[in-house]
C-alpha cells in the first residue's frame, strides 16, 4: 500500500482499522448498540497487553468509535479524532469482579467499581430490586456504572441459613417448590439462578432442570447434599468459595460428607452452620488427596465449571484477629457499613472461640492458598471474585486485593488478570465483545501507569478507565471518588443496600 493511500485510509475509522491490521464493522452484535462513527478517540503511545498470551505491544494507538474499538496498532491519528496522549502507559481489558454484593446507593458501588477499573460485575444476590434497576439503567446509558449481571434471590433449603426478616431468601422444600422458585425469579428479571448450601438434592436437581427449560443458568454454592463432581456433571455453571470443594478432595470424603449432612441448624442460623463446618473442613484439609484432586479438578476442567475462590472473603474469616479496615479506604464506606462489619466480626466470628479453633483458622488460610494453587495447576477455569459486601471489603478496591491473593497463592500475574478479564468474558458468552484489547471489541479498558505482568500490584496504579467507549480521565476518577466520599456521609435512602454479603456475614446491618 503506498503512503498516500495509507494516509487517506487513516483519516477514516474503517480505514484506520485496516491500517492497524484489525477489522471493522458498522453493525453491532445483538447485545450492543451500534457504534456512532462521528466521534473518534485515539489513545496513543500505549503498551497493549494481551492477557491471553502475555504479549506486550508497545507504542500502540487504540482507536475508539462510539462504544467499540475500531483499530489497534501503529498508524496516524485520524483527522478530527480526539487524541489522548498516554505515552509510557499500559492498557489491559476492563476488569470483572465475578462475586459481589453491592452496598450503598447508586452513588456508592457503581462509581467505586468504575474508578477501580471494573467494567463488569456479577451481582450474586438479587435481594434488592434496586440492583435490577441499576443494571437496566446502566445498559440504557442513563446511569454510569459497570455492566451488571444480576442473580436471583438466593434459593435455599428449609431451614435456610438466612433469617428471612433480615434478607429475602426463597426457601424451597422439594421439587415442586424448587421449580416454582425458578419460574418466579425468571419472571422477576434475574439473569441467572443463585443456589445455596442447604438445598436438598431433590430441590437442587429440580432447579437445574427447570432453569434449563426456562433459559437460565445456575450459579452458586455447592449444596451440602450434592458432591462437587455431580454439581459439575449436572451443569451448575460455577462453584463459589472453597468450602464444598475442599470436602471433595479428601481421602475421607465419605466421612466428611456424613458429618456435613449431620449439621443441624435453626432457621436463619448461618453462624451455627459456619462454626459446625470448621472442624469438618479441618479434617478435609488434613486428608487432602492428590488423586482425588486430579479426578475432581479434571471433571471441573472438562465441564468448564468455573470456580470463584473468593480468597478475599476467606482471608478475612480465617484471619479474624488480623482483620482490619484499611484506614485509607474507610472514607468510602458509610458509618453504618463500618459498624455492621465491626459488629459481625466481633460478636459473630471472633467471640467464644477456643484456642484450638483460633489455631486451626489461621492454618486454614495457608491451606486455601495451596488449594487455589492446585486449581491453577490442574487448569481449572478460575474467576476472580471478592464476595464484596463481607467485612471489610470496599467495592472495586477489593478486586485488587483478590488479584494479589491469587498471585500469592501461586498464580502468575497473567493468570490472575486472565481470571478477571478473559475467563469472565468466556463465562458470560461475551468473547466477541469483551476480554481483549482488539478491534471489534467493546471499549472496556484500563490504562495503568506500570506493567501489571511485572507486578500484579500495578493493577492498582490506574490512570484512565474506558467504559463502553466513554473515557474517564484521571481528573474524572478523582471526582467520582470524591462524590462517593460525600455520599456515604449522607443519610441512607430507601434504595440503599446495606452491608452484608451472602457468605461472610450473618446480618445485613443495623
C-alpha positions in Angstrom: 0.0 0.0 0.0 1.5 3.4 -1.0 1.9 6.2 1.6 -0.8 8.4 0.1 -3.3 5.6 0.2 -2.3 4.8 3.8 -2.8 8.4 4.9 -6.2 8.6 3.2 -7.4 5.4 5.0 -6.1 6.6 8.3 -8.4 9.6 8.2 -11.5 7.3 8.5 -12.4 4.9 11.3 -12.8 2.0 8.9 -9.5 2.8 7.2 -7.7 3.2 10.4 -8.7 -0.3 11.4 -7.4 -1.7 8.1 -4.1 0.1 8.5 -3.9 -1.4 12.0 -4.5 -4.8 10.7 -7.8 -5.1 12.5 -11.4 -5.4 11.5 -14.3 -3.0 11.3 -18.0 -3.3 11.0 -20.8 -0.9 11.1 -23.2 -3.4 12.5 -23.3 -4.4 16.2 -23.9 -7.6 17.9 -27.3 -8.3 19.3 -26.1 -7.3 22.8 -24.6 -3.9 21.9 -25.9 -0.7 20.4 -24.5 0.4 17.0 -21.3 2.4 17.3 -21.6 6.0 16.2 -18.8 6.8 13.8 -18.9 10.5 14.3 -16.8 10.6 17.5 -13.3 9.1 17.3 -11.0 8.9 20.3 -7.4 7.8 19.9 -5.4 6.5 22.9 -1.8 7.0 21.8 1.6 5.8 22.9 0.4 2.8 25.0 1.7 -0.7 25.5 -1.2 -3.0 24.8 -1.2 -6.2 26.9 -2.7 -9.4 25.5 -3.8 -11.2 28.7 -4.4 -14.5 26.9 -0.7 -14.8 25.8 1.2 -12.3 28.0 2.4 -10.4 24.9 3.2 -6.7 25.2 2.9 -4.5 22.1 4.5 -1.1 22.8 3.8 2.3 21.2 0.3 1.4 20.1 -2.7 3.5 19.2 -6.1 2.3 20.3 -8.8 3.9 18.2 -12.4 4.1 19.6 -15.6 4.9 17.7 -18.7 5.1 19.8 -18.5 2.2 22.2 -16.3 0.0 20.0 -12.6 -0.3 19.4 -12.1 0.1 15.7 -8.3 -0.1 15.4 -5.2 -1.2 17.4 -1.8 -0.7 16.0 0.7 1.9 14.8 -1.0 4.3 12.4 -1.5 8.1 12.1 -4.3 9.5 14.3 -7.3 10.1 12.0 -8.2 13.7 11.3 -10.8 15.0 13.7 -10.1 12.3 16.3 -9.6 13.4 20.0 -6.1 12.3 20.9 -5.4 11.2 24.5 -1.6 11.0 24.9 -0.8 8.1 27.2 2.8 7.6 26.3 4.5 5.0 28.5 1.3 3.6 30.0 -0.2 0.1 29.7 -3.6 -0.9 28.5 -5.5 -4.0 29.7 -9.1 -5.1 29.2 -11.7 -3.8 31.7 -11.7 -5.9 34.9 -14.5 -8.0 36.2 -15.4 -8.9 39.8 -17.4 -12.1 39.4 -18.8 -12.2 43.0 -20.1 -9.0 44.5 -22.8 -7.9 46.9 -23.1 -4.2 46.3 -23.8 -1.8 49.1 -24.8 1.8 49.4 -27.0 3.6 46.9 -26.2 4.2 43.2 -23.8 6.9 44.2 -21.5 4.4 46.0 -20.9 1.0 44.5 -21.2 1.8 40.8 -18.7 4.6 40.8 -16.3 2.7 43.1 -16.3 -0.2 40.7 -15.6 2.0 37.7 -12.9 4.1 39.4 -11.1 0.8 40.1 -11.2 -0.3 36.5 -14.2 -2.8 37.0 -16.3 -2.6 33.9 -18.3 -5.8 34.6 -19.6 -7.3 37.9 -21.7 -10.4 38.7 -24.1 -9.5 41.5 -24.6 -12.7 43.5 -27.9 -12.0 45.2 -30.8 -10.1 43.7 -32.3 -9.4 47.1 -32.9 -5.7 46.4 -34.9 -4.6 43.4 -32.6 -1.6 43.1 -30.0 -3.9 41.6 -32.2 -4.7 38.6 -32.9 -1.0 38.2 -29.2 -0.2 38.2 -28.5 -3.0 35.7 -31.1 -1.7 33.3 -30.2 1.9 33.6 -26.5 1.2 33.1 -27.4 -0.8 30.0 -29.6 2.1 28.7 -26.8 4.6 29.4 -28.8 6.6 32.0 -26.6 5.5 34.9 -22.8 5.4 34.8 -21.6 2.1 36.1 -20.2 -1.3 35.2 -22.1 -3.9 33.2 -24.1 -5.8 35.7 -25.2 -9.5 35.6 -27.6 -9.9 38.5 -28.6 -13.1 40.3 -32.0 -14.2 41.5 -32.9 -14.0 45.2 -30.9 -16.7 47.0 -32.8 -20.1 46.8 -32.1 -22.2 49.8 -33.5 -25.2 51.6 -35.6 -25.4 54.7 -34.4 -24.4 57.2 -32.5 -21.7 55.4 -29.2 -20.3 56.8 -30.6 -16.8 56.5 -33.1 -15.0 58.7 -35.9 -14.1 56.3 -36.5 -11.0 58.4 -33.0 -9.7 57.5 -32.6 -10.9 53.9 -35.1 -12.0 51.4 -34.5 -15.7 50.6 -36.7 -18.1 48.7 -37.0 -21.2 50.8 -37.9 -24.4 49.0 -38.8 -27.8 50.2 -38.9 -30.3 47.4 -39.1 -30.3 43.6 -42.4 -28.6 43.3 -41.3 -25.6 45.4 -38.0 -25.5 43.6 -39.5 -25.4 40.1 -41.9 -22.7 41.1 -39.0 -20.7 42.5 -37.1 -20.8 39.2 -40.2 -19.7 37.3 -40.7 -16.9 39.8 -37.1 -15.5 39.5 -37.3 -15.7 35.7 -40.4 -13.5 35.8 -38.7 -11.1 38.2 -35.9 -10.5 35.7 -33.0 -12.4 37.2 -30.1 -13.1 34.8 -29.3 -16.5 36.5 -30.4 -18.6 39.4 -28.4 -18.4 42.7 -28.4 -21.7 44.7 -27.3 -22.1 48.3 -25.8 -24.5 50.7 -28.8 -26.1 52.4 -30.8 -27.1 49.4 -31.8 -30.8 49.3 -30.5 -32.9 46.4 -34.1 -33.3 45.2 -34.7 -29.5 45.2 -31.3 -28.8 43.6 -31.9 -31.3 40.8 -35.3 -29.7 40.1 -33.7 -26.3 39.9 -31.1 -27.4 37.4 -33.8 -29.0 35.2 -36.3 -26.1 35.4 -33.6 -23.5 34.8 -32.6 -25.3 31.6 -36.2 -25.3 30.5 -36.7 -21.5 31.1 -33.3 -20.5 29.7 -31.5 -19.6 32.9 -28.1 -20.9 34.1 -27.4 -21.9 37.7 -24.5 -20.5 39.7 -23.7 -20.6 43.4 -22.7 -22.7 46.4 -22.2 -26.4 46.2 -25.2 -27.7 48.2 -24.2 -29.8 51.3 -26.2 -32.8 49.9 -24.5 -32.8 46.5 -20.9 -33.8 45.6 -18.8 -31.4 43.7 -18.5 -33.9 40.8 -22.3 -34.1 40.5 -22.6 -30.3 40.7 -20.3 -30.1 37.7 -21.7 -33.0 35.7 -25.3 -31.9 36.1 -24.5 -28.4 34.7 -24.2 -25.9 37.5 -22.0 -23.2 35.8 -20.0 -22.1 38.8 -19.0 -23.1 42.3 -18.5 -20.2 44.7 -15.9 -20.3 47.5 -13.7 -23.3 48.6 -16.0 -24.8 51.3 -17.6 -27.6 49.3 -14.7 -28.2 47.0 -12.4 -28.8 49.9 -14.5 -31.7 51.1 -14.5 -33.3 47.7 -10.7 -33.9 47.6 -10.3 -35.6 50.9 -9.3 -39.3 51.4 -12.2 -39.2 53.9 -14.7 -37.7 51.6 -17.5 -40.2 52.6 -16.8 -39.4 56.3 -16.8 -35.7 55.9 -19.9 -35.8 53.8 -21.7 -37.7 56.5 -20.5 -35.1 59.0 -21.8 -32.2 56.9 -25.2 -34.0 56.5 -25.3 -34.2 60.3 -25.1 -30.4 60.8 -28.3 -29.2 62.4 -29.3 -25.5 62.1 -32.3 -23.5 63.1 -33.9 -21.1 60.6 -31.6 -18.2 60.0 -28.6 -19.6 61.9 -25.9 -19.0 59.4 -23.2 -18.7 62.0 -24.0 -22.0 63.6 -23.6 -23.7 60.2 -20.3 -21.9 59.7 -18.9 -22.9 63.1 -20.0 -26.5 62.7 -18.4 -26.7 59.3 -15.0 -25.5 60.5 -13.9 -28.8 62.2 -15.1 -30.7 59.2 -13.1 -28.5 56.9 -10.1 -29.1 59.1 -10.3 -32.8 58.7 -10.7 -32.5 55.0 -7.7 -30.1 54.7 -5.5 -32.6 56.6 -6.6 -35.5 54.4 -6.1 -33.8 51.0 -5.7 -36.4 48.3 -3.7 -35.6 45.1 -5.5 -38.5 43.4 -9.0 -37.2 44.4 -8.0 -33.7 43.4 -6.9 -34.9 40.0 -10.2 -36.6 39.5 -12.4 -33.8 40.8 -10.4 -31.0 39.1 -10.4 -32.9 35.9 -14.1 -33.1 35.9 -14.4 -29.3 36.5 -11.9 -28.7 33.7 -13.7 -30.9 31.2 -17.1 -29.4 32.0 -15.8 -25.8 32.1 -17.3 -25.4 35.6 -15.9 -22.2 36.9 -14.6 -21.8 40.4 -14.6 -18.4 42.1 -12.4 -18.9 45.2 -13.1 -15.5 46.8 -9.9 -15.6 48.7 -10.6 -12.0 49.9 -13.5 -13.3 51.9 -11.7 -16.4 53.1 -8.7 -14.5 54.3 -10.9 -12.2 56.5 -12.8 -15.1 58.2 -9.7 -17.3 58.5 -7.6 -14.5 59.9 -10.1 -12.7 62.1 -7.6 -11.5 64.6 -5.7 -9.7 61.8 -8.7 -8.3 60.0 -8.8 -4.5 59.8 -10.4 -2.0 57.5 -7.8 -0.2 55.5 -7.8 3.3 57.1 -7.2 4.9 53.7 -10.5 3.3 52.4 -12.7 4.0 55.3 -13.9 7.2 53.7 -15.7 5.3 51.0 -17.9 3.4 53.5 -20.8 4.7 55.5 -20.6 4.7 59.3 -23.5 2.2 59.1 -21.5 -0.2 56.9 -18.4 0.0 59.1 -20.5 -0.5 62.2 -22.1 -3.6 60.6 -18.7 -5.0 59.7 -17.3 -4.4 63.2 -20.4 -6.0 64.8 -20.3 -9.1 62.6 -16.6 -9.7 63.2 -16.5 -9.1 66.9 -19.8 -10.7 68.0 -20.4 -13.4 65.5 -16.9 -14.7 64.5 -14.3 -13.5 66.9 -16.3 -14.2 70.1 -16.3 -17.5 72.1 -13.6 -19.3 70.1 -11.4 -21.9 71.7 -7.6 -21.7 71.3 -7.8 -24.7 69.0 -10.3 -23.0 66.7 -8.1 -19.9 66.5 -5.1 -22.0 65.6 -7.0 -24.1 63.0 -8.5 -20.9 61.4 -5.0 -19.4 60.9 -3.7 -22.6 59.3 -6.7 -22.9 57.1 -5.7 -19.7 55.3 -2.4 -21.3 54.2 -4.3 -24.4 53.1 -6.8 -22.4 51.0 -3.8 -20.7 49.2 -2.3 -24.1 48.4 -5.8 -25.3 47.3 -6.0 -22.4 44.8 -2.5 -23.1 43.5 -3.7 -26.7 42.7 -6.7 -25.3 40.9 -4.4 -23.4 38.6 -2.0 -26.3 38.3 -4.9 -28.5 37.0 -6.1 -25.8 34.6 -9.5 -25.5 36.4 -11.2 -22.3 35.0 -10.9 -19.8 37.8 -12.7 -16.5 38.0 -11.7 -13.6 40.2 -14.4 -12.7 42.7 -14.2 -11.0 46.1 -17.5 -11.5 47.9 -17.6 -7.7 48.3 -20.1 -6.9 50.9 -18.4 -9.0 53.6 -16.1 -7.5 56.2 -14.0 -5.3 55.4 -14.3 -5.2 51.7 -14.7 -2.0 49.8 -16.4 -2.2 46.3 -13.9 -2.1 43.5 -10.8 -1.9 45.7 -11.4 -5.4 46.8 -10.7 -6.9 43.4 -7.2 -5.7 43.5 -6.8 -7.5 46.8 -8.2 -10.6 45.2 -5.7 -10.4 42.3 -2.8 -10.1 44.9 -4.2 -13.1 46.8 -4.4 -15.2 43.6 -0.8 -14.4 42.9 0.1 -15.0 46.5 -1.5 -18.4 46.2 0.7 -19.3 43.2 -0.9 -17.9 40.1 1.2 -15.8 37.7 0.2 -12.1 37.3 -1.1 -13.1 33.8 -3.2 -15.9 35.2 -4.7 -13.6 37.8 -5.5 -11.0 35.2 -7.0 -13.7 32.9 -9.3 -14.7 35.8 -10.6 -11.1 35.9 -10.8 -10.5 32.1 -10.8 -13.4 29.6 -12.4 -16.1 31.8 -15.4 -13.9 32.8 -15.9 -13.0 29.1 -16.0 -16.7 28.2 -18.3 -17.5 31.1 -20.7 -14.8 30.2 -20.7 -15.8 26.5 -19.3 -12.4 25.6 -15.9 -13.1 24.0 -17.0 -11.3 20.8 -17.3 -8.1 22.9 -15.1 -8.4 26.0 -11.8 -9.7 27.4 -9.3 -8.3 25.0 -7.9 -5.0 23.5 -8.8 -5.7 19.9 -10.6 -4.1 17.0 -14.3 -5.0 17.1 -14.5 -5.4 20.9 -16.4 -3.1 23.2 -14.0 -0.4 24.5 -13.8 -1.5 28.1 -10.3 -0.7 29.1 -8.0 0.1 32.0 -4.9 2.3 31.5 -2.2 1.7 34.0 0.9 3.6 35.0 3.0 0.5 35.2 3.1 -3.1 33.9 0.8 -5.5 35.8 2.5 -8.5 34.3 5.7 -7.5 36.1 3.9 -6.9 39.4 0.2 -7.5 39.9 0.2 -4.6 42.4 0.4 -2.4 39.4 -3.2 -3.1 38.7 -4.0 -0.5 41.3 -2.0 2.2 39.5 -4.9 3.3 37.4 -4.6 6.4 35.2 -7.7 6.2 33.0 -10.7 4.0 32.6 -12.7 3.5 29.5 -16.2 2.0 29.8 -18.2 1.4 26.6 -16.1 3.9 24.8 -16.5 6.6 27.5 -13.2 7.9 28.7 -12.9 8.5 32.4 -9.8 10.7 32.8 -7.7 10.9 36.0 -9.5 14.1 37.0 -12.9 12.5 36.4 -11.8 9.5 38.5 -10.8 11.7 41.4 -14.1 13.5 41.1 -16.0 10.1 41.2 -14.2 9.1 44.3 -14.8 12.4 45.9 -18.5 12.0 45.1 -18.6 8.7 46.9 -16.8 10.2 49.9 -19.5 12.8 50.1 -22.4 10.4 49.5 -21.5 8.0 52.3 -21.8 10.9 54.8 -25.4 11.5 54.0 -28.4 9.6 55.5 -29.2 6.3 53.7 -32.0 6.4 51.1 -34.8 3.9 50.7 -32.9 2.2 47.9 -29.7 1.9 49.9 -28.3 -1.6 50.0 -26.9 -2.5 53.4 -23.5 -4.1 54.1 -23.5 -7.8 54.3 -22.7 -10.4 51.7 -24.1 -13.9 51.3 -21.3 -15.8 52.7 -19.2 -14.0 55.3 -21.8 -12.3 57.4 -24.9 -13.3 59.3 -26.7 -10.0 59.1 -27.4 -7.3 56.7 -26.7 -4.5 59.1 -28.4 -2.3 61.6 
